[in-house]
Amino acid sequence: MGRGRQKAKATKQARDIKYYSPATDYSALQRELASAKRSASNGYSGQFSDEPDGYEDKYADQFDDEDDDSDGSRRLG
């Protein structure tokens, strides 16, 4: 196939994909949204939450902060 025909075919395929709109099943969407509301009312708040999740850095006490000069000595120069 020549370059012109190949480009025209690719353009046609891209246009078909861009403007393709499948039939939307609104009843399935309504069921999905209703189940999401139910699970949110049961305590599920989604993937991300503004509330702390109890995460604790278990290695925080092993390393001193770089800005901390707890022994009072400073290395200059």
CORQUI-V500443 format. One record per run of one state. SS is the DSSP state (H for helix, E for strand, L for the rest). FROM is the first residue (numbers start at 1). TO is the last residue. Records with the same first field share a line. If there is no record, write none. Layout:
# CORQUI-V500443
SS->FROM-TO, FROM-TO
This chain:
# CORQUI-V500443
L->1-2, 20-25, 42-77
H->3-19, 26-41
